[in-house]
Amino acid sequence: GHIFREAVRISFNELDGLNAVVVIYKNGEIVAFRRGSPLVAGAGVSGNFISSDIPALISETQNIVFIDEDEGVAIDKEKILKVNAKTSKVALAKPQKVTMDEAEVDKAGFPHFLLKEIYEQPEVIARVANYGKDEIDKAVGLIKKAWGTYFTACGTASYAGLAATYMFSEIAKRHVNFAVGSEFPYFEDFLVPRSLLIAASQSGETMDTLEAVRAAKRHRSKVLAMVNVPGSSLTRLADKTLYLKAGPERAVLSTKSYIAKLSLFLLFAFGLAGNYQKGVRLLKNSSRKMSSMFKDGLGKDIKRLAKKLENQKHIYVIGRGVNYATALEGALKIKEASYVHAEGVAGGELKHGPIALIEKGTPCIAIVANDRAKESVLSNAMELKSRGGYIVGISPKKESVFDFWIKVPDAGAASPIVSVVPMQLLGYDLPLLKGYNPDK
């Protein structure tokens, strides 16, 4: 065992870059090390386990062994040993109890986790609305004190960060900066100890986001994390963590943690503007409105739309202002699960190139909120229609330019929270029609 463990450790130290390595020996012993990539172990009754994240282990055990940077484990049926990758020092691992509701990890009667998670979102918004002023105030205090606030995140979470830059401008009259996690280290040079980095991640194990946080730490900047999974790597690196409280997210497509992030950012913005209660009211209202969207048959409308779009090779999504982020997130939901080329475009940018791709019957989804961008987005939709585009409108009111209308409630500053839901459902229905599993 000792020789095998050493062989894996030495080999691991030969590797460059970020990785997690798991090697299994013929007697069943497992040795694993991590640098940058996520890794956790679990101590169970029927044996011991290794995985890249906590939710995958919850069905087997709640006793989790966290593995830090340049650390590893040696696992057999009886025990889990912690191994230092640099010094080869070995110690018996001490598992920590992590409680995630097992019932929540189950599909609860839904055909897929993705659908269940989309339908849980009104509850998630209500949970964030009830967060408590003290916790939100701590985050707002960090932003107020900061000399430059930066958001970073990857994929879906990054679009929540982009939406937040608009919310902070409009609601709090405050300038914040945003960069995706993988690009953030190229901007680290202007960070100072008074800078604040807000890093958002569902898993808390997103490698590029963790790298961005390490870059901030090199400059001794403060880090506020927004994370869904307790005890994850990001929470251990951050100065302060706010949990998303979205419950386990099992589908590959992130939905409810996106909604949780948007809801928290909205509270931060209202908190900064000295209007915390107004933010809470807006969220509670949006939670109710989203529930009634589901009751009023949104699912049926999207199924009809999915049928129309089933054989299309290209789909364009436009939005402006805060819903430019919604257009990007909506396009990502289509790409990720149904493997169809979908592109999110800021409405006003169409004329600078993308409009050349529109031909007769090309589906174009326009996200229209009842805000100052409304008239502009409608005129962009008109430009698309004049090129033969088939216009799908997601908006509170039916407009003459729409060929197909999806009704969403008017949610004021919370419009990105309700407007993204039809796109999430499309991300569920399109792969089903194509015979793919939307959870994977």
VENHUPE-V481943 format. One record per pair of residues at least 4 apart in sequence whose ideal C-beta (glycine too) atoms are under 6 Angstrom apart, sorted by the first residue. I is the first residue (numbers start at 0). J is the second residue. If there is no record, write none. Layout:
I,J  I,J
This chain:
0,28  3,24  4,30  4,73  7,22  7,30  8,84  8,87  11,20  11,32  11,84  14,18  17,34  17,35  17,36  17,206  18,36  19,33  19,36  19,38  20,32  21,31  21,49  22,30  23,29  24,28  28,75  29,49  29,74  30,73  31,38  31,49  31,71  31,72  32,71  32,84  33,38  33,66  34,69  35,206  36,206  37,51  37,52  37,204  38,66  39,50  39,53  39,63  40,49  40,64  40,72  40,79  41,48  41,56  41,59  41,60  41,63  42,47  42,62  42,79  42,94  43,48  43,59  43,60  46,76  47,74  47,79  48,56  48,59  50,55  50,56  52,202  52,204  53,63  53,97  53,228  54,247  57,99  57,104  61,96  61,97  61,98  62,94  63,94  63,95  63,97  64,79  64,92  64,94  65,230  66,70  66,72  69,84  69,85  71,82  71,84  72,79  73,80  73,82  74,79  79,92  80,89  81,90  81,92  82,89  83,88  97,229  97,230  99,247  103,246  103,247  104,247  106,112  106,115  107,115  109,114  109,115  111,437  111,438  112,116  112,249  112,250  112,438  113,250  113,252  113,427  113,437  113,438  114,427  116,250  116,254  116,255  117,254  117,423  119,255  120,255  120,258  121,286  121,289  121,290  123,245  123,255  123,258  123,259  124,262  124,282  124,285  124,286  125,286  126,244  127,259  127,262  127,263  128,279  128,282  128,283  130,134  130,135  132,136  132,275  135,266  135,270  138,223  138,241  138,267  139,267  139,270  139,271  141,195  141,223  142,148  145,195  146,193  147,194  148,175  148,195  149,176  149,196  150,160  150,163  150,177  150,197  151,178  151,180  151,183  151,198  151,211  152,156  152,157  152,160  152,180  152,199  153,157  153,179  153,180  153,205  153,207  153,208  155,253  155,257  156,199  156,200  157,179  158,324  158,327  158,328  159,257  159,260  159,261  160,177  161,177  161,324  162,261  162,321  162,324  162,415  163,264  164,175  164,177  165,320  165,321  166,170  166,264  166,265  166,268  167,171  167,173  167,175  167,268  170,268  170,269  170,272  171,268  171,271  171,272  173,271  178,182  178,183  178,186  180,207  180,208  180,211  181,207  183,211  184,214  187,214  190,194  190,215  190,218  190,220  192,219  194,220  195,221  196,215  196,220  196,222  197,223  198,208  198,212  198,224  199,225  199,260  200,205  200,208  200,226  200,233  201,227  201,248  201,253  201,256  202,228  203,226  203,228  203,231  203,232  203,233  203,234  204,231  204,232  209,232  212,222  212,236  215,220  215,222  221,238  222,237  222,238  223,239  224,233  224,234  224,237  224,240  225,241  225,260  225,263  226,231  226,233  226,234  226,240  227,243  227,245  227,256  234,240  243,256  243,259  245,255  245,256  245,259  248,256  250,438  252,335  252,336  252,426  253,257  254,423  258,416  261,415  261,416  262,282  265,278  266,270  266,278  269,274  269,275  269,277  269,278  270,275  281,413  285,410  285,413  285,416  288,408  288,410  289,417  291,295  292,297  293,297  300,405  301,421  301,424  301,425  301,428  302,428  305,428  305,429  305,432  308,362  309,432  311,362  313,340  314,333  314,341  314,362  315,342  315,363  316,326  316,329  316,330  316,343  316,364  317,326  317,344  317,346  317,365  317,379  318,322  318,323  318,325  318,326  318,366  319,323  319,346  319,372  319,375  319,376  320,372  321,415  322,366  322,368  322,415  322,418  323,345  325,329  325,366  325,415  325,418  325,419  326,343  326,366  327,343  328,419  329,422  330,341  330,342  330,343  331,335  332,422  332,423  332,426  333,337  333,339  333,341  333,426  334,341  336,426  336,430  336,437  337,429  337,430  337,433  344,348  344,349  344,353  346,376  346,379  349,353  349,354  349,379  350,354  357,361  357,383  357,386  357,388  358,387  359,387  360,389  361,388  362,389  363,383  363,388  363,390  364,391  365,376  365,380  365,392  366,393  366,418  367,373  367,376  367,392  367,394  368,414  369,395  369,409  372,376  377,398  380,390  380,400  381,400  383,388  384,388  384,390  384,400  389,402  390,400  390,401  390,402  391,403  392,398  392,401  392,404  393,405  393,407  393,418  393,421  395,409  397,404  405,421  407,417  407,418  408,417  410,414  410,417  414,418  425,429  427,437  430,435  430,437
